[in-house]
Amino acid sequence: MKKVFKMEDLDCAHCAAKMEEGIKKIEGVTYASVSFMAQRLTVEADEDKFEEIIPQIVKAVKKVDSDCKVIIK
């Protein structure tokens, strides 16, 4: 399953790359892309594990930049 999330206050491309690297390490994630220019996060993961993965994604983002927000709808 693929989901796209809007991000707010992503400060730099280097931070985006570090977030992407961290998210890819989460168990169940098969693909992750963080776009600094578009302020967007794209994640592919097992559909049945997505609810468990989302808090881990938010944690990985906050670890790199505590001001950055992932907008979860």
C-alpha positions in Angstrom: 0.0 0.0 0.0 1.3 3.4 -0.9 0.5 6.6 1.0 1.6 10.2 0.5 1.8 12.6 3.4 2.3 16.4 3.4 5.1 17.7 5.6 5.5 21.1 7.3 8.6 22.9 8.3 11.1 20.6 6.6 14.2 22.8 6.6 16.7 21.2 4.3 17.4 18.6 1.7 20.0 17.0 3.9 17.4 16.5 6.7 15.0 15.0 4.1 17.7 12.5 3.1 18.4 11.5 6.7 14.6 11.1 7.4 14.2 9.0 4.3 17.1 6.8 5.3 15.6 6.3 8.8 12.1 5.5 7.5 13.5 2.9 5.1 14.9 1.0 8.1 11.4 0.6 9.7 10.2 -3.0 9.5 7.4 -3.4 7.0 8.4 -0.3 4.9 9.3 -1.3 1.3 9.8 2.2 -0.1 10.2 5.7 1.3 10.9 9.0 -0.4 11.1 12.4 1.3 10.9 15.4 -1.1 12.3 18.6 0.4 11.0 20.7 -2.5 7.5 19.3 -2.5 7.4 19.0 1.3 6.0 15.5 0.8 6.6 12.0 2.2 5.8 8.9 0.1 5.8 5.5 1.8 5.0 2.0 0.6 4.4 -0.6 3.3 2.5 -3.7 4.2 -1.2 -2.7 4.3 -1.9 -4.7 7.5 1.0 -3.0 9.3 0.5 0.6 8.2 -1.3 1.6 11.5 1.7 0.4 13.5 4.3 2.0 11.1 2.8 5.5 11.1 4.0 6.4 14.7 7.4 5.0 13.9 7.6 7.2 10.8 6.6 10.3 12.9 9.3 9.3 15.4 12.0 9.0 12.7 11.1 12.4 11.3 11.2 14.0 14.8 14.5 12.4 15.5 16.1 14.3 12.6 14.1 17.6 12.9 12.0 18.2 16.0 10.1 21.1 14.3 9.1 19.1 11.2 5.5 17.7 11.1 4.0 14.9 9.2 0.4 15.6 8.4 -1.6 12.4 9.0 -5.2 12.5 7.8 
